[in-house]
């Protein structure tokens, strides 16, 4: 039901009640005033149902991926979360970088783990077209400080050996409410990996719906007493199993995260399809999705705003 229908029904019901009970005009005016306030509250709730937009590797169409500038650009356009990839250097420093190799995104060559932070800072990042820029490889701490109090970060850690260091860093910066951690694994694996931090962080299990044990993993997490920010669901195609997952998650008042990056992640309702047919994104509204991780944050934000979802 739309907000206009809600308001209209409240007014009709108030008038019908007056005719049926013959209450005084004074009491009717009071009832009408009360219902008007109620309708405004409902109207506000309906219009402020928001889908969170996650900029994958930052706004990499306007700045190099995983750069500080890509985070700033995502903040300025109004995104809610930035996904960043974290790798470990030779001297055990934490930097933003997706690939194991430097070749694609910098003017350097070789594995990141073979270089110190000081050596990496001498390199330049490439933009989405592969051209060199003046931007440098940032550390995770630099990224956290840029994002603090402005946007949430979703950390995709490529090397779990330094997880405790990351957790301590986020704790020191008092940013547990601003960082989303994730894991493709069951509850026991999450408890082993995160230890006591699992009860402090914003945690998101990643579940591939088509896998045989996916329902078991979902139920374990739903019955656990840990704070789950959302469930990241990966689906190649729509199915009854997907509908079952949605219902179970929503029953527990948890959120759903879908990646619109590639067709194999979102049943074909991906960013490139939306670029040619913007109504592709209607699928996310219809399925009551809470987070969308996208490679086209500007396009998605524009669509959601026009549809009252951001």
C-alpha positions as CSV (number, residue, x, y, z in Angstrom):
1,X,0.0,0.0,0.0
2,X,1.3,3.4,-0.9
3,X,1.5,6.3,1.6
4,X,-1.3,8.1,-0.3
5,X,-3.6,5.1,0.1
6,X,-2.8,4.9,3.8
7,X,-3.7,8.6,4.4
8,X,-6.9,8.3,2.3
9,X,-8.1,5.2,4.2
10,X,-7.5,6.8,7.6
11,X,-9.6,9.8,6.5
12,X,-12.4,7.6,5.2
13,X,-12.4,5.5,8.3
14,X,-12.6,8.6,10.5
15,X,-15.6,10.0,8.6
16,X,-17.3,6.6,8.6
17,X,-16.9,6.3,12.4
18,X,-18.4,9.7,12.9
19,X,-21.5,8.8,10.8
20,X,-21.9,5.5,12.6
21,X,-21.5,6.8,16.2
22,X,-22.9,10.3,15.8
23,X,-20.0,11.7,17.9
24,X,-19.8,15.4,18.3
25,X,-18.0,17.6,15.9
26,X,-15.5,18.5,18.6
27,X,-14.7,14.8,19.2
28,X,-14.5,14.2,15.5
29,X,-12.0,17.0,15.0
30,X,-9.9,15.5,17.8
31,X,-10.1,12.1,16.2
32,X,-9.3,13.5,12.8
33,X,-6.3,15.4,14.2
34,X,-5.0,12.2,15.9
35,X,-5.3,10.1,12.7
36,X,-3.6,12.8,10.7
37,X,-0.6,12.7,12.9
38,X,-0.6,8.9,12.6
39,X,-0.8,9.1,8.8
40,X,2.2,11.5,8.8
41,X,4.2,9.0,10.8
42,X,3.3,6.1,8.5
43,X,3.9,8.3,5.5
44,X,7.4,9.2,6.8
45,X,8.2,5.5,7.4
46,X,7.1,4.5,4.0
47,X,9.1,7.1,2.2
48,X,12.3,6.6,4.2
49,X,12.6,2.9,3.5
50,X,16.2,3.0,2.3
51,X,18.4,0.7,0.3
52,X,22.0,1.0,1.2
53,X,24.4,1.5,-1.7
54,X,27.9,-0.1,-1.5
55,X,30.6,1.3,-3.9
56,X,32.7,-1.7,-5.0
57,X,36.4,-0.8,-4.6
58,X,35.2,2.8,-4.2
59,X,34.0,5.0,-7.0
60,X,36.6,3.5,-9.4
61,X,35.0,5.0,-12.5
62,X,36.1,8.5,-11.3
63,X,39.3,7.6,-9.4
64,X,41.6,4.6,-9.2
65,X,40.0,1.6,-7.4
66,X,40.9,1.3,-3.7
67,X,42.3,4.8,-3.7
68,X,41.6,7.4,-1.1
69,X,40.1,9.5,-3.8
70,X,37.7,6.7,-4.8
71,X,36.4,6.7,-1.2
72,X,36.0,10.5,-1.1
73,X,34.1,10.4,-4.4
74,X,31.8,7.7,-3.0
75,X,31.2,9.9,0.1
76,X,30.5,13.0,-2.0
77,X,27.9,11.2,-4.2
78,X,26.1,9.9,-1.2
79,X,27.0,6.2,-1.1
80,X,26.5,4.4,2.3
81,X,29.3,1.9,2.2
82,X,32.7,1.5,0.4
83,X,34.0,-1.9,-0.2
84,X,37.8,-2.1,0.0
85,X,40.4,-4.9,-0.5
86,X,43.2,-5.3,2.0
87,X,46.6,-7.0,1.4
88,X,49.8,-7.3,3.4
89,X,53.2,-6.0,2.4
90,X,56.6,-7.5,2.9
91,X,57.0,-5.6,6.2
92,X,53.5,-6.6,7.4
93,X,51.8,-3.3,6.7
94,X,48.2,-3.2,5.5
95,X,47.4,-1.6,2.2
96,X,44.4,-1.3,-0.1
97,X,44.8,-3.5,-3.2
98,X,42.6,-6.1,-4.8
99,X,45.1,-8.1,-6.9
100,X,48.0,-10.2,-5.7
101,X,50.1,-8.5,-8.4
102,X,50.8,-4.8,-8.8
103,X,50.7,-4.9,-12.6
104,X,47.0,-4.1,-13.4
105,X,46.4,-1.2,-11.0
106,X,49.9,0.4,-10.6
107,X,53.0,1.3,-12.7
108,X,54.9,-1.4,-10.7
109,X,55.3,-5.2,-11.3
110,X,55.4,-8.1,-9.0
111,X,53.7,-9.4,-5.9
112,X,52.7,-6.9,-3.2
113,X,54.1,-9.2,-0.5
114,X,57.5,-8.8,-2.0
115,X,57.6,-5.0,-1.4
116,X,57.8,-2.9,1.7
117,X,55.3,-0.1,2.3
118,X,58.0,2.5,1.6
119,X,58.7,0.9,-1.8
120,X,55.0,0.7,-2.6
121,X,54.5,4.4,-1.8
122,X,56.8,5.3,-4.7
123,X,54.4,3.7,-7.2
124,X,51.5,5.4,-8.9
125,X,48.0,4.0,-9.2
126,X,46.3,3.5,-12.6
127,X,42.7,4.7,-13.3
128,X,39.9,2.5,-14.7
129,X,41.2,3.0,-18.2
130,X,44.7,1.9,-17.3
131,X,46.3,5.3,-17.4
132,X,48.8,6.4,-14.7
133,X,47.7,8.9,-12.1
134,X,49.4,10.9,-9.3
135,X,47.5,8.9,-6.7
136,X,49.4,6.5,-4.3
137,X,48.6,3.2,-2.7
138,X,46.9,4.0,0.6
139,X,47.2,2.1,3.9
140,X,44.2,0.7,5.6
141,X,44.6,3.2,8.4
142,X,44.6,6.1,5.9
143,X,41.4,4.8,4.4
144,X,39.7,4.4,7.8
145,X,40.6,7.9,8.8
146,X,39.1,9.3,5.5
147,X,35.9,7.3,6.0
148,X,35.5,7.9,9.8
149,X,32.2,9.5,10.6
150,X,31.4,9.8,6.9
151,X,30.8,6.4,5.4
152,X,31.0,2.7,6.4
153,X,33.8,0.5,5.1
154,X,33.4,-3.2,4.1
155,X,36.7,-4.9,4.4
156,X,37.5,-7.7,2.0
157,X,40.6,-9.2,3.6
158,X,42.8,-11.2,1.2
159,X,45.1,-12.5,3.9
160,X,43.6,-13.5,7.2
161,X,47.0,-13.7,8.9
162,X,46.7,-10.1,9.8
163,X,43.1,-10.1,10.9
164,X,43.9,-9.5,14.6
165,X,46.0,-6.4,13.6
166,X,43.0,-5.0,11.6
167,X,40.6,-5.7,14.4
168,X,42.9,-3.9,16.9
169,X,43.3,-1.0,14.5
170,X,39.5,-0.6,14.1
171,X,39.1,-0.9,17.8
172,X,41.8,1.8,18.5
173,X,40.0,4.2,16.1
174,X,36.7,3.4,17.8
175,X,35.2,2.4,14.5
176,X,33.5,-1.0,15.1
177,X,30.2,0.6,14.2
178,X,31.6,1.9,10.9
179,X,33.2,-1.3,9.5
180,X,31.6,-4.4,8.2
181,X,33.6,-7.7,8.3
182,X,32.6,-10.7,6.3
183,X,33.4,-14.4,5.9
184,X,32.4,-17.2,3.5
185,X,32.2,-20.0,6.0
186,X,30.1,-21.5,8.7
187,X,29.5,-20.3,12.2
188,X,32.3,-22.4,13.7
189,X,34.8,-21.0,11.3
190,X,33.7,-17.5,12.1
191,X,34.0,-18.1,15.8
192,X,37.5,-19.5,15.3
193,X,38.7,-16.7,13.0
194,X,37.2,-13.7,14.9
195,X,37.2,-15.1,18.5
196,X,35.8,-12.6,21.1
197,X,35.7,-9.9,18.5
198,X,32.7,-11.6,16.8
199,X,30.5,-10.2,19.5
200,X,31.8,-6.6,18.9
201,X,32.0,-6.2,15.1
202,X,29.4,-5.8,12.4
203,X,29.6,-9.2,10.8
204,X,28.2,-10.5,7.5
205,X,28.2,-14.2,6.5
206,X,28.6,-14.9,2.8
207,X,26.3,-17.7,1.6
208,X,26.2,-19.3,-1.9
209,X,22.6,-20.3,-2.1
210,X,23.2,-23.1,-4.6
211,X,25.6,-25.0,-2.4
212,X,24.3,-28.1,-0.7
213,X,25.0,-26.9,2.9
214,X,23.8,-23.4,2.5
215,X,20.5,-23.9,4.4
216,X,22.4,-25.4,7.3
217,X,24.9,-22.5,7.4
218,X,22.0,-20.0,7.3
219,X,20.1,-21.7,10.2
220,X,23.3,-21.8,12.3
221,X,23.8,-18.1,12.0
222,X,20.1,-17.3,12.5
223,X,20.1,-19.2,15.8
224,X,23.4,-17.7,17.0
225,X,23.6,-14.8,19.5
226,X,26.1,-12.8,17.6
227,X,25.4,-9.4,15.9
228,X,24.9,-10.0,12.2
229,X,24.7,-6.9,10.1
230,X,23.4,-8.7,7.0
231,X,23.6,-11.9,5.0
232,X,25.5,-11.6,1.7
233,X,23.7,-14.0,-0.7
234,X,25.2,-15.1,-3.9
235,X,22.7,-16.5,-6.5
236,X,23.2,-17.5,-10.1
237,X,19.4,-17.6,-10.7
238,X,16.1,-17.0,-9.0
239,X,14.7,-20.0,-7.3
240,X,12.3,-21.2,-4.5
241,X,15.4,-21.7,-2.4
242,X,16.2,-18.0,-2.7
243,X,12.7,-17.1,-1.7
244,X,13.0,-19.4,1.3
245,X,16.2,-17.7,2.3
246,X,14.6,-14.3,2.1
247,X,11.7,-15.3,4.2
248,X,13.9,-16.8,6.9
249,X,16.2,-13.8,7.1
250,X,13.4,-11.3,7.2
251,X,11.6,-13.3,9.9
252,X,14.6,-12.7,12.1
253,X,14.6,-9.0,11.1
254,X,18.0,-9.3,9.5
255,X,19.2,-7.6,6.3
256,X,20.1,-9.0,2.9
257,X,23.1,-7.9,0.8
258,X,23.2,-8.7,-2.9
259,X,26.1,-7.9,-5.3
260,X,25.0,-6.4,-8.6
261,X,28.5,-6.6,-10.0
262,X,28.2,-9.7,-12.2
263,X,25.3,-11.7,-13.5
264,X,26.3,-14.8,-11.8
265,X,26.0,-13.1,-8.4
266,X,22.5,-11.6,-8.7
267,X,20.5,-13.9,-11.0
268,X,21.3,-11.7,-14.0
269,X,20.1,-8.4,-12.6
270,X,23.6,-6.8,-12.8
271,X,25.0,-3.3,-13.3
272,X,25.8,-3.7,-17.0
273,X,22.3,-4.8,-17.8
274,X,21.0,-1.9,-15.7
275,X,23.2,0.5,-17.7
276,X,21.1,-0.3,-20.8
277,X,17.8,-0.9,-19.0
278,X,17.7,1.0,-15.7
279,X,14.5,-0.8,-14.6
280,X,16.7,-3.8,-14.1
281,X,17.3,-2.4,-10.6
282,X,13.5,-2.7,-9.8
283,X,14.3,-6.4,-9.0
284,X,16.1,-5.3,-5.8
285,X,13.2,-3.2,-4.7
286,X,10.7,-6.0,-5.4
287,X,12.8,-8.5,-3.4
288,X,13.2,-6.2,-0.4
289,X,17.0,-6.1,-0.6
290,X,18.7,-3.9,2.0
291,X,22.3,-3.6,0.6
292,X,23.4,-3.5,-3.1
293,X,27.1,-3.6,-3.8
294,X,27.6,-2.0,-7.2
295,X,30.2,-1.0,-9.8
296,X,27.9,1.8,-10.9
297,X,27.1,3.7,-7.6
298,X,26.1,6.9,-9.4
299,X,23.7,5.1,-11.7
300,X,22.2,3.1,-8.8
301,X,21.8,6.1,-6.5
302,X,20.0,8.1,-9.2
303,X,17.6,5.3,-9.7
304,X,16.9,4.7,-6.0
305,X,16.4,8.4,-5.3
306,X,13.9,8.6,-8.2
307,X,12.0,5.7,-6.7
308,X,12.0,7.0,-3.1
309,X,14.5,4.3,-1.9
310,X,17.4,6.5,-1.0
